[in-house]
Amino acid sequence: MSNNLATVQQIYACFAQGDIPGILAKLADNVTFFNGSNPAVAPFGGTFRGKDGVLQFFQNLGVTTQTTHFEPSNFREEGGKIVNDVLHNGIVTPTGKPFSVMALFTWSFNEAGQVTDWKGTGDFSSINNAF
């Protein structure tokens, strides 16, 4: 297993435990997070910069959604990046409406093995519509 893949799997373990400081410890200070949800609708959609931005992303996600199922799968290394699929089901808490998103997550790294860029892309219409 590559060091980068191990880092991604450690981040998922932290996410499952709600350990946001553990996630932040794996990120470069100048990290960029992009979530493909519509930022005009979903407060965790769009681009977040730096560890403070990532913290805001997770706070926004936590306040507005309840995850009922989160399943990362199909991990692969492509050109020095780690790519994986994610099935994310949940409920938008302000509306009570369910969502189901199949996304592609792409992780980029610096030479120190820290995440410098994360992109969550795919069809986010289910979550956008749940708001």
C-alpha positions as CSV (number, residue, x, y, z in Angstrom):
1,M,0.0,0.0,0.0
2,S,1.3,3.4,-0.9
3,N,1.8,6.1,1.7
4,N,-0.7,8.3,0.0
5,L,-3.3,5.5,0.0
6,A,-2.6,4.9,3.7
7,T,-3.1,8.6,4.4
8,V,-6.5,8.6,2.6
9,Q,-7.6,5.5,4.5
10,Q,-6.6,7.2,7.8
11,I,-8.6,10.2,6.9
12,Y,-11.7,8.0,6.3
13,A,-11.1,6.4,9.7
14,C,-11.0,9.8,11.3
15,F,-14.2,10.8,9.4
16,A,-16.0,7.7,10.7
17,Q,-15.1,8.7,14.2
18,G,-15.9,12.4,13.8
19,D,-12.2,13.2,14.4
20,I,-11.9,16.4,12.4
21,P,-8.6,17.4,14.1
22,G,-7.2,14.0,12.9
23,I,-8.2,14.9,9.4
24,L,-6.7,18.4,9.5
25,A,-3.4,16.9,10.7
26,K,-3.1,15.1,7.4
27,L,-3.6,18.2,5.3
28,A,-1.1,20.8,4.0
29,D,-1.7,24.3,5.4
30,N,-2.6,25.5,1.9
31,V,-5.0,22.7,1.1
32,T,-7.9,23.2,-1.3
33,F,-11.2,21.3,-0.8
34,F,-13.8,21.3,-3.6
35,N,-17.3,19.7,-3.2
36,G,-19.4,19.6,-6.3
37,S,-22.7,20.5,-4.5
38,N,-24.2,23.8,-5.5
39,P,-22.8,26.4,-3.0
40,A,-25.9,28.6,-3.6
41,V,-27.9,25.8,-2.1
42,A,-25.6,23.6,0.0
43,P,-23.3,25.5,2.4
44,F,-20.6,22.8,2.0
45,G,-20.6,23.1,-1.8
46,G,-17.9,24.9,-3.7
47,T,-14.2,25.6,-2.8
48,F,-12.7,25.9,0.7
49,R,-9.1,27.0,1.2
50,G,-6.7,26.2,4.0
51,K,-7.3,24.2,7.1
52,D,-9.7,26.9,8.4
53,G,-11.7,26.5,5.2
54,V,-11.8,22.7,5.5
55,L,-12.9,23.1,9.1
56,Q,-15.7,25.3,7.8
57,F,-16.6,22.7,5.2
58,F,-17.0,20.0,7.9
59,Q,-18.9,22.3,10.2
60,N,-21.3,23.2,7.4
61,L,-21.7,19.6,6.4
62,G,-22.3,18.5,10.0
63,V,-24.9,21.2,10.8
64,T,-27.0,20.6,7.6
65,T,-26.8,16.9,7.0
66,Q,-27.0,13.6,8.9
67,T,-25.1,10.8,7.2
68,T,-27.0,7.5,7.1
69,H,-24.5,5.6,5.0
70,F,-21.0,6.5,3.8
71,E,-19.0,3.9,1.8
72,P,-15.7,4.7,0.1
73,S,-14.6,2.0,-2.5
74,N,-12.6,1.2,-5.5
75,F,-9.4,2.9,-4.4
76,R,-6.7,3.4,-7.1
77,E,-3.6,5.4,-7.7
78,E,-3.6,7.5,-10.9
79,G,-0.6,9.7,-11.7
80,G,0.5,10.2,-8.1
81,K,-3.1,10.9,-7.0
82,I,-5.5,8.7,-5.1
83,V,-8.9,8.3,-6.6
84,N,-11.9,6.5,-5.1
85,D,-15.6,6.2,-5.4
86,V,-18.0,7.2,-2.5
87,L,-21.6,6.4,-1.9
88,H,-23.0,9.0,0.5
89,N,-26.6,8.7,1.7
90,G,-28.1,11.0,4.3
91,I,-30.8,13.5,5.3
92,V,-30.7,17.2,4.9
93,T,-31.6,18.2,8.4
94,P,-33.3,21.5,7.7
95,T,-35.8,19.9,5.3
96,G,-35.8,16.3,6.5
97,K,-35.4,15.2,2.8
98,P,-33.1,12.2,2.0
99,F,-30.2,12.3,-0.5
100,S,-28.0,9.7,-2.2
101,V,-24.9,10.7,-4.0
102,M,-22.3,8.6,-5.9
103,A,-19.2,10.7,-6.1
104,L,-15.6,10.5,-7.3
105,F,-13.0,11.8,-4.8
106,T,-9.6,12.8,-6.1
107,W,-6.8,13.4,-3.6
108,S,-3.5,15.2,-4.4
109,F,-0.4,15.3,-2.2
110,N,2.8,17.2,-1.6
111,E,6.2,15.6,-1.2
112,A,5.7,15.4,2.6
113,G,2.6,13.2,2.0
114,Q,0.1,15.8,3.0
115,V,-3.1,16.3,1.1
116,T,-2.9,19.5,-1.0
117,D,-6.1,19.2,-2.9
118,W,-9.3,17.2,-2.6
119,K,-12.1,17.2,-5.2
120,G,-15.5,15.6,-4.8
121,T,-17.2,15.4,-8.2
122,G,-20.2,13.6,-9.6
123,D,-24.0,14.1,-9.8
124,F,-24.9,16.1,-6.7
125,S,-28.5,16.8,-7.9
126,S,-29.9,14.6,-5.2
127,I,-28.3,16.6,-2.4
128,N,-29.0,20.0,-4.1
129,N,-32.7,19.0,-4.5
130,A,-32.9,17.9,-0.9
131,F,-32.2,21.5,0.2
